[in-house]
Amino acid sequence: MNSDKINGVMDKVVGKAQEAAGDMTGDEQLQAEGTARYVAGTVQEKYGDALNCISDVVRKKPITTLAIFAGVSLLAGLLLRRR
């Protein structure tokens, strides 16, 4: 587990708590902040998952990763050259 995933999970927990506190007290601003923090935590958690997935692929299949990177670079070079 990387730090992005951990921070994302923590933000989700804190966001849910803020949202619940806003519901209980009737504070709409606190509720909105909690919802926003929960959503931001979800995005950060998914970003951490993506980094883990990419890291695993790079470790398990370095030649395939190099070939994909070369292909993407070639394609980007061809697209940028046409401008």
Biopython code that builds the backbone (N, CA, C, O; Angstrom):
import numpy as np
from Bio.PDB.StructureBuilder import StructureBuilder

atoms = [
    (1, "MET", "N", (0.854, -1.174, 0.000)),
    (1, "MET", "CA", (0.000, 0.000, 0.000)),
    (1, "MET", "C", (0.899, 1.236, 0.000)),
    (1, "MET", "O", (1.824, 1.337, 0.806)),
    (2, "ASN", "N", (0.624, 2.168, -0.901)),
    (2, "ASN", "CA", (1.447, 3.373, -0.957)),
    (2, "ASN", "C", (0.780, 4.522, -0.199)),
    (2, "ASN", "O", (-0.356, 4.409, 0.261)),
    (3, "SER", "N", (1.509, 5.619, -0.083)),
    (3, "SER", "CA", (1.022, 6.734, 0.734)),
    (3, "SER", "C", (-0.225, 7.392, 0.143)),
    (3, "SER", "O", (-1.068, 7.892, 0.887)),
    (4, "ASP", "N", (-0.351, 7.399, -1.195)),
    (4, "ASP", "CA", (-1.552, 7.991, -1.798)),
    (4, "ASP", "C", (-2.803, 7.217, -1.417)),
    (4, "ASP", "O", (-3.839, 7.811, -1.116)),
    (5, "LYS", "N", (-2.710, 5.906, -1.428)),
    (5, "LYS", "CA", (-3.865, 5.083, -1.058)),
    (5, "LYS", "C", (-4.206, 5.271, 0.424)),
    (5, "LYS", "O", (-5.377, 5.395, 0.783)),
    (6, "ILE", "N", (-3.191, 5.292, 1.272)),
    (6, "ILE", "CA", (-3.417, 5.472, 2.713)),
    (6, "ILE", "C", (-4.052, 6.837, 2.993)),
    (6, "ILE", "O", (-5.025, 6.937, 3.741)),
    (7, "ASN", "N", (-3.495, 7.876, 2.388)),
    (7, "ASN", "CA", (-4.053, 9.226, 2.584)),
    (7, "ASN", "C", (-5.476, 9.321, 2.047)),
    (7, "ASN", "O", (-6.319, 9.996, 2.638)),
    (8, "GLY", "N", (-5.744, 8.655, 0.943)),
    (8, "GLY", "CA", (-7.090, 8.652, 0.389)),
    (8, "GLY", "C", (-8.100, 8.008, 1.315)),
    (8, "GLY", "O", (-9.202, 8.524, 1.504)),
    (9, "VAL", "N", (-7.722, 6.878, 1.892)),
    (9, "VAL", "CA", (-8.614, 6.185, 2.828)),
    (9, "VAL", "C", (-8.856, 7.056, 4.061)),
    (9, "VAL", "O", (-9.983, 7.150, 4.548)),
    (10, "MET", "N", (-7.800, 7.687, 4.558)),
    (10, "MET", "CA", (-7.951, 8.559, 5.730)),
    (10, "MET", "C", (-8.875, 9.744, 5.420)),
    (10, "MET", "O", (-9.724, 10.101, 6.236)),
    (11, "ASP", "N", (-8.707, 10.347, 4.243)),
    (11, "ASP", "CA", (-9.581, 11.464, 3.869)),
    (11, "ASP", "C", (-11.032, 11.012, 3.733)),
    (11, "ASP", "O", (-11.950, 11.756, 4.078)),
    (12, "LYS", "N", (-11.241, 9.799, 3.232)),
    (12, "LYS", "CA", (-12.606, 9.285, 3.131)),
    (12, "LYS", "C", (-13.238, 9.140, 4.512)),
    (12, "LYS", "O", (-14.395, 9.512, 4.709)),
    (13, "VAL", "N", (-12.486, 8.605, 5.462)),
    (13, "VAL", "CA", (-13.006, 8.408, 6.823)),
    (13, "VAL", "C", (-13.322, 9.759, 7.471)),
    (13, "VAL", "O", (-14.394, 9.943, 8.049)),
    (14, "VAL", "N", (-12.383, 10.696, 7.369)),
    (14, "VAL", "CA", (-12.590, 12.019, 7.962)),
    (14, "VAL", "C", (-13.747, 12.739, 7.264)),
    (14, "VAL", "O", (-14.542, 13.417, 7.915)),
    (15, "GLY", "N", (-13.836, 12.592, 5.956)),
    (15, "GLY", "CA", (-14.936, 13.216, 5.210)),
    (15, "GLY", "C", (-16.288, 12.691, 5.639)),
    (15, "GLY", "O", (-17.235, 13.462, 5.800)),
    (16, "LYS", "N", (-16.387, 11.371, 5.828)),
    (16, "LYS", "CA", (-17.655, 10.788, 6.294)),
    (16, "LYS", "C", (-18.004, 11.302, 7.685)),
    (16, "LYS", "O", (-19.167, 11.582, 7.977)),
    (17, "ALA", "N", (-16.986, 11.424, 8.548)),
    (17, "ALA", "CA", (-17.228, 11.932, 9.902)),
    (17, "ALA", "C", (-17.694, 13.381, 9.866)),
    (17, "ALA", "O", (-18.618, 13.755, 10.589)),
    (18, "GLN", "N", (-17.059, 14.203, 9.026)),
    (18, "GLN", "CA", (-17.480, 15.601, 8.888)),
    (18, "GLN", "C", (-18.905, 15.681, 8.348)),
    (18, "GLN", "O", (-19.716, 16.479, 8.815)),
    (19, "GLU", "N", (-19.190, 14.850, 7.371)),
    (19, "GLU", "CA", (-20.530, 14.841, 6.785)),
    (19, "GLU", "C", (-21.579, 14.464, 7.833)),
    (19, "GLU", "O", (-22.641, 15.082, 7.904)),
    (20, "ALA", "N", (-21.277, 13.451, 8.644)),
    (20, "ALA", "CA", (-22.207, 13.028, 9.694)),
    (20, "ALA", "C", (-22.369, 14.116, 10.748)),
    (20, "ALA", "O", (-23.476, 14.359, 11.229)),
    (21, "ALA", "N", (-21.264, 14.774, 11.111)),
    (21, "ALA", "CA", (-21.340, 15.860, 12.098)),
    (21, "ALA", "C", (-22.170, 17.014, 11.542)),
    (21, "ALA", "O", (-22.942, 17.636, 12.273)),
    (22, "GLY", "N", (-22.014, 17.296, 10.270)),
    (22, "GLY", "CA", (-22.817, 18.349, 9.646)),
    (22, "GLY", "C", (-24.291, 18.001, 9.627)),
    (22, "GLY", "O", (-25.141, 18.868, 9.831)),
    (23, "ASP", "N", (-24.602, 16.724, 9.380)),
    (23, "ASP", "CA", (-25.996, 16.268, 9.413)),
    (23, "ASP", "C", (-26.593, 16.412, 10.814)),
    (23, "ASP", "O", (-27.720, 16.879, 10.979)),
    (24, "MET", "N", (-25.822, 16.007, 11.805)),
    (24, "MET", "CA", (-26.329, 16.031, 13.181)),
    (24, "MET", "C", (-26.532, 17.457, 13.698)),
    (24, "MET", "O", (-27.487, 17.726, 14.427)),
    (25, "THR", "N", (-25.639, 18.361, 13.324)),
    (25, "THR", "CA", (-25.729, 19.734, 13.827)),
    (25, "THR", "C", (-26.523, 20.652, 12.907)),
    (25, "THR", "O", (-26.848, 21.779, 13.278)),
    (26, "GLY", "N", (-26.834, 20.173, 11.715)),
    (26, "GLY", "CA", (-27.550, 21.006, 10.761)),
    (26, "GLY", "C", (-26.648, 22.017, 10.056)),
    (26, "GLY", "O", (-27.142, 22.951, 9.424)),
    (27, "ASP", "N", (-25.339, 21.837, 10.159)),
    (27, "ASP", "CA", (-24.366, 22.743, 9.541)),
    (27, "ASP", "C", (-24.124, 22.291, 8.098)),
    (27, "ASP", "O", (-23.404, 21.323, 7.852)),
    (28, "GLU", "N", (-24.734, 23.003, 7.154)),
    (28, "GLU", "CA", (-24.635, 22.623, 5.747)),
    (28, "GLU", "C", (-23.215, 22.788, 5.212)),
    (28, "GLU", "O", (-22.778, 22.010, 4.365)),
    (29, "GLN", "N", (-22.491, 23.798, 5.703)),
    (29, "GLN", "CA", (-21.120, 24.012, 5.235)),
    (29, "GLN", "C", (-20.223, 22.843, 5.661)),
    (29, "GLN", "O", (-19.420, 22.355, 4.866)),
    (30, "LEU", "N", (-20.359, 22.402, 6.895)),
    (30, "LEU", "CA", (-19.564, 21.275, 7.383)),
    (30, "LEU", "C", (-19.921, 20.003, 6.616)),
    (30, "LEU", "O", (-19.050, 19.193, 6.299)),
    (31, "GLN", "N", (-21.193, 19.839, 6.326)),
    (31, "GLN", "CA", (-21.643, 18.678, 5.562)),
    (31, "GLN", "C", (-21.054, 18.713, 4.155)),
    (31, "GLN", "O", (-20.604, 17.684, 3.651)),
    (32, "ALA", "N", (-21.050, 19.876, 3.517)),
    (32, "ALA", "CA", (-20.489, 20.020, 2.172)),
    (32, "ALA", "C", (-18.982, 19.783, 2.174)),
    (32, "ALA", "O", (-18.448, 19.149, 1.264)),
    (33, "GLU", "N", (-18.297, 20.294, 3.200)),
    (33, "GLU", "CA", (-16.852, 20.062, 3.312)),
    (33, "GLU", "C", (-16.556, 18.572, 3.482)),
    (33, "GLU", "O", (-15.601, 18.050, 2.906)),
    (34, "GLY", "N", (-17.370, 17.905, 4.263)),
    (34, "GLY", "CA", (-17.197, 16.467, 4.453)),
    (34, "GLY", "C", (-17.411, 15.692, 3.171)),
    (34, "GLY", "O", (-16.661, 14.764, 2.867)),
    (35, "THR", "N", (-18.425, 16.066, 2.426)),
    (35, "THR", "CA", (-18.687, 15.406, 1.145)),
    (35, "THR", "C", (-17.536, 15.634, 0.177)),
    (35, "THR", "O", (-17.094, 14.706, -0.501)),
    (36, "ALA", "N", (-17.050, 16.872, 0.114)),
    (36, "ALA", "CA", (-15.930, 17.186, -0.779)),
    (36, "ALA", "C", (-14.679, 16.418, -0.371)),
    (36, "ALA", "O", (-13.953, 15.912, -1.227)),
    (37, "ARG", "N", (-14.426, 16.330, 0.918)),
    (37, "ARG", "CA", (-13.237, 15.608, 1.392)),
    (37, "ARG", "C", (-13.360, 14.120, 1.105)),
    (37, "ARG", "O", (-12.375, 13.468, 0.759)),
    (38, "TYR", "N", (-14.568, 13.579, 1.247)),
    (38, "TYR", "CA", (-14.797, 12.164, 0.945)),
    (38, "TYR", "C", (-14.532, 11.877, -0.530)),
    (38, "TYR", "O", (-13.880, 10.889, -0.870)),
    (39, "VAL", "N", (-15.039, 12.743, -1.401)),
    (39, "VAL", "CA", (-14.830, 12.560, -2.840)),
    (39, "VAL", "C", (-13.346, 12.685, -3.182)),
    (39, "VAL", "O", (-12.820, 11.888, -3.959)),
    (40, "ALA", "N", (-12.673, 13.677, -2.609)),
    (40, "ALA", "CA", (-11.234, 13.844, -2.853)),
    (40, "ALA", "C", (-10.461, 12.623, -2.359)),
    (40, "ALA", "O", (-9.511, 12.190, -3.011)),
    (41, "GLY", "N", (-10.850, 12.075, -1.237)),
    (41, "GLY", "CA", (-10.204, 10.872, -0.716)),
    (41, "GLY", "C", (-10.413, 9.677, -1.625)),
    (41, "GLY", "O", (-9.500, 8.873, -1.812)),
    (42, "THR", "N", (-11.599, 9.552, -2.190)),
    (42, "THR", "CA", (-11.882, 8.460, -3.121)),
    (42, "THR", "C", (-11.005, 8.571, -4.350)),
    (42, "THR", "O", (-10.443, 7.577, -4.809)),
    (43, "VAL", "N", (-10.884, 9.783, -4.887)),
    (43, "VAL", "CA", (-10.044, 9.993, -6.070)),
    (43, "VAL", "C", (-8.586, 9.665, -5.752)),
    (43, "VAL", "O", (-7.909, 9.003, -6.539)),
    (44, "GLN", "N", (-8.108, 10.125, -4.608)),
    (44, "GLN", "CA", (-6.715, 9.864, -4.240)),
    (44, "GLN", "C", (-6.475, 8.370, -4.015)),
    (44, "GLN", "O", (-5.414, 7.852, -4.365)),
    (45, "GLU", "N", (-7.442, 7.687, -3.442)),
    (45, "GLU", "CA", (-7.314, 6.246, -3.231)),
    (45, "GLU", "C", (-7.217, 5.513, -4.565)),
    (45, "GLU", "O", (-6.387, 4.618, -4.725)),
    (46, "LYS", "N", (-8.060, 5.890, -5.517)),
    (46, "LYS", "CA", (-8.028, 5.263, -6.847)),
    (46, "LYS", "C", (-6.721, 5.561, -7.566)),
    (46, "LYS", "O", (-6.204, 4.711, -8.290)),
    (47, "TYR", "N", (-6.178, 6.769, -7.370)),
    (47, "TYR", "CA", (-4.885, 7.126, -7.936)),
    (47, "TYR", "C", (-3.789, 6.220, -7.357)),
    (47, "TYR", "O", (-2.912, 5.759, -8.088)),
    (48, "GLY", "N", (-3.842, 5.974, -6.069)),
    (48, "GLY", "CA", (-2.892, 5.062, -5.432)),
    (48, "GLY", "C", (-3.016, 3.649, -5.973)),
    (48, "GLY", "O", (-2.009, 2.974, -6.184)),
    (49, "ASP", "N", (-4.253, 3.193, -6.200)),
    (49, "ASP", "CA", (-4.471, 1.870, -6.789)),
    (49, "ASP", "C", (-3.858, 1.788, -8.190)),
    (49, "ASP", "O", (-3.235, 0.788, -8.545)),
    (50, "ALA", "N", (-4.041, 2.850, -8.981)),
    (50, "ALA", "CA", (-3.492, 2.874, -10.340)),
    (50, "ALA", "C", (-1.969, 2.831, -10.308)),
    (50, "ALA", "O", (-1.348, 2.129, -11.106)),
    (51, "LEU", "N", (-1.368, 3.579, -9.388)),
    (51, "LEU", "CA", (0.096, 3.558, -9.272)),
    (51, "LEU", "C", (0.595, 2.165, -8.894)),
    (51, "LEU", "O", (1.603, 1.699, -9.424)),
    (52, "ASN", "N", (-0.108, 1.506, -7.981)),
    (52, "ASN", "CA", (0.273, 0.146, -7.604)),
    (52, "ASN", "C", (0.181, -0.804, -8.786)),
    (52, "ASN", "O", (1.066, -1.635, -8.989)),
    (53, "CYS", "N", (-0.880, -0.686, -9.564)),
    (53, "CYS", "CA", (-1.086, -1.544, -10.724)),
    (53, "CYS", "C", (0.024, -1.332, -11.753)),
    (53, "CYS", "O", (0.591, -2.295, -12.270)),
    (54, "ILE", "N", (0.325, -0.079, -12.044)),
    (54, "ILE", "CA", (1.378, 0.232, -13.014)),
    (54, "ILE", "C", (2.722, -0.271, -12.503)),
    (54, "ILE", "O", (3.507, -0.830, -13.268)),
    (55, "SER", "N", (2.986, -0.080, -11.241)),
    (55, "SER", "CA", (4.247, -0.529, -10.652)),
    (55, "SER", "C", (4.388, -2.049, -10.753)),
    (55, "SER", "O", (5.471, -2.553, -11.053)),
    (56, "ASP", "N", (3.311, -2.771, -10.507)),
    (56, "ASP", "CA", (3.345, -4.230, -10.614)),
    (56, "ASP", "C", (3.643, -4.679, -12.043)),
    (56, "ASP", "O", (4.435, -5.596, -12.260)),
    (57, "VAL", "N", (3.007, -4.030, -13.012)),
    (57, "VAL", "CA", (3.223, -4.392, -14.416)),
    (57, "VAL", "C", (4.665, -4.116, -14.817)),
    (57, "VAL", "O", (5.286, -4.926, -15.506)),
    (58, "VAL", "N", (5.202, -2.973, -14.388)),
    (58, "VAL", "CA", (6.580, -2.627, -14.729)),
    (58, "VAL", "C", (7.552, -3.645, -14.130)),
    (58, "VAL", "O", (8.530, -4.022, -14.776)),
    (59, "ARG", "N", (7.292, -4.087, -12.912)),
    (59, "ARG", "CA", (8.181, -5.064, -12.271)),
    (59, "ARG", "C", (8.073, -6.440, -12.920)),
    (59, "ARG", "O", (9.083, -7.118, -13.111)),
    (60, "LYS", "N", (6.862, -6.850, -13.258)),
    (60, "LYS", "CA", (6.659, -8.197, -13.784)),
    (60, "LYS", "C", (7.009, -8.319, -15.262)),
    (60, "LYS", "O", (7.468, -9.373, -15.703)),
    (61, "LYS", "N", (6.795, -7.247, -16.035)),
    (61, "LYS", "CA", (7.017, -7.311, -17.474)),
    (61, "LYS", "C", (7.770, -6.066, -17.961)),
    (61, "LYS", "O", (7.185, -5.200, -18.612)),
    (62, "PRO", "N", (9.062, -5.982, -17.646)),
    (62, "PRO", "CA", (9.802, -4.769, -18.026)),
    (62, "PRO", "C", (9.964, -4.609, -19.539)),
    (62, "PRO", "O", (9.941, -3.483, -20.037)),
    (63, "ILE", "N", (10.125, -5.692, -20.269)),
    (63, "ILE", "CA", (10.303, -5.604, -21.723)),
    (63, "ILE", "C", (9.013, -5.116, -22.376)),
    (63, "ILE", "O", (9.052, -4.270, -23.270)),
    (64, "THR", "N", (7.889, -5.635, -21.943)),
    (64, "THR", "CA", (6.596, -5.200, -22.473)),
    (64, "THR", "C", (6.371, -3.719, -22.175)),
    (64, "THR", "O", (5.884, -2.973, -23.025)),
    (65, "THR", "N", (6.727, -3.303, -20.968)),
    (65, "THR", "CA", (6.579, -1.900, -20.590)),
    (65, "THR", "C", (7.437, -1.010, -21.470)),
    (65, "THR", "O", (6.992, 0.049, -21.913)),
    (66, "LEU", "N", (8.663, -1.436, -21.723)),
    (66, "LEU", "CA", (9.564, -0.673, -22.583)),
    (66, "LEU", "C", (9.011, -0.580, -24.002)),
    (66, "LEU", "O", (9.083, 0.479, -24.625)),
    (67, "ALA", "N", (8.464, -1.668, -24.514)),
    (67, "ALA", "CA", (7.889, -1.665, -25.861)),
    (67, "ALA", "C", (6.680, -0.731, -25.942)),
    (67, "ALA", "O", (6.527, -0.001, -26.922)),
    (68, "ILE", "N", (5.830, -0.750, -24.931)),
    (68, "ILE", "CA", (4.663, 0.142, -24.914)),
    (68, "ILE", "C", (5.106, 1.594, -24.854)),
    (68, "ILE", "O", (4.570, 2.445, -25.565)),
    (69, "PHE", "N", (6.089, 1.877, -24.000)),
    (69, "PHE", "CA", (6.601, 3.241, -23.890)),
    (69, "PHE", "C", (7.199, 3.709, -25.221)),
    (69, "PHE", "O", (6.986, 4.851, -25.628)),
    (70, "ALA", "N", (7.939, 2.838, -25.893)),
    (70, "ALA", "CA", (8.530, 3.194, -27.185)),
    (70, "ALA", "C", (7.433, 3.461, -28.218)),
    (70, "ALA", "O", (7.532, 4.405, -29.001)),
    (71, "GLY", "N", (6.403, 2.641, -28.218)),
    (71, "GLY", "CA", (5.305, 2.836, -29.162)),
    (71, "GLY", "C", (4.560, 4.138, -28.920)),
    (71, "GLY", "O", (4.237, 4.858, -29.865)),
    (72, "VAL", "N", (4.290, 4.436, -27.676)),
    (72, "VAL", "CA", (3.593, 5.685, -27.331)),
    (72, "VAL", "C", (4.467, 6.886, -27.690)),
    (72, "VAL", "O", (3.967, 7.891, -28.196)),
    (73, "SER", "N", (5.761, 6.781, -27.430)),
    (73, "SER", "CA", (6.679, 7.873, -27.772)),
    (73, "SER", "C", (6.736, 8.097, -29.277)),
    (73, "SER", "O", (6.730, 9.238, -29.738)),
    (74, "LEU", "N", (6.791, 7.017, -30.038)),
    (74, "LEU", "CA", (6.801, 7.124, -31.499)),
    (74, "LEU", "C", (5.518, 7.774, -32.002)),
    (74, "LEU", "O", (5.555, 8.657, -32.860)),
    (75, "LEU", "N", (4.402, 7.340, -31.472)),
    (75, "LEU", "CA", (3.110, 7.909, -31.868)),
    (75, "LEU", "C", (3.034, 9.392, -31.517)),
    (75, "LEU", "O", (2.577, 10.195, -32.331)),
    (76, "ALA", "N", (3.474, 9.761, -30.325)),
    (76, "ALA", "CA", (3.474, 11.169, -29.920)),
    (76, "ALA", "C", (4.390, 11.992, -30.820)),
    (76, "ALA", "O", (4.052, 13.114, -31.198)),
    (77, "GLY", "N", (5.546, 11.436, -31.161)),
    (77, "GLY", "CA", (6.460, 12.135, -32.053)),
    (77, "GLY", "C", (5.857, 12.359, -33.425)),
    (77, "GLY", "O", (6.016, 13.433, -34.005)),
    (78, "LEU", "N", (5.171, 11.366, -33.947)),
    (78, "LEU", "CA", (4.536, 11.509, -35.262)),
    (78, "LEU", "C", (3.403, 12.546, -35.222)),
    (78, "LEU", "O", (3.255, 13.348, -36.145)),
    (79, "LEU", "N", (2.627, 12.521, -34.170)),
    (79, "LEU", "CA", (1.519, 13.480, -34.050)),
    (79, "LEU", "C", (2.020, 14.911, -33.894)),
    (79, "LEU", "O", (1.464, 15.836, -34.486)),
    (80, "LEU", "N", (3.060, 15.089, -33.105)),
    (80, "LEU", "CA", (3.596, 16.439, -32.883)),
    (80, "LEU", "C", (4.354, 16.956, -34.102)),
    (80, "LEU", "O", (4.420, 18.167, -34.313)),
    (81, "ARG", "N", (4.918, 16.075, -34.897)),
    (81, "ARG", "CA", (5.671, 16.486, -36.074)),
    (81, "ARG", "C", (4.755, 17.049, -37.162)),
    (81, "ARG", "O", (5.183, 17.886, -37.957)),
    (82, "ARG", "N", (3.525, 16.605, -37.204)),
    (82, "ARG", "CA", (2.577, 17.036, -38.239)),
    (82, "ARG", "C", (2.084, 18.452, -38.032)),
    (82, "ARG", "O", (1.515, 19.037, -38.954)),
    (83, "ARG", "N", (2.277, 19.014, -36.880)),
    (83, "ARG", "CA", (1.781, 20.361, -36.590)),
    (83, "ARG", "C", (2.594, 21.389, -37.243)),
    (83, "ARG", "O", (2.314, 22.580, -37.103)),
]
sb = StructureBuilder()
sb.init_structure("model")
sb.init_model(0)
sb.init_chain("A")
sb.init_seg("    ")
for serial, (resi, resn, name, xyz) in enumerate(atoms, 1):
    if name == "N":
        sb.init_residue(resn, " ", resi, " ")
    sb.init_atom(name, np.array(xyz, "f"), 0.0, 1.0, " ", f" {name:<3s}", serial, name[0])
structure = sb.get_structure()
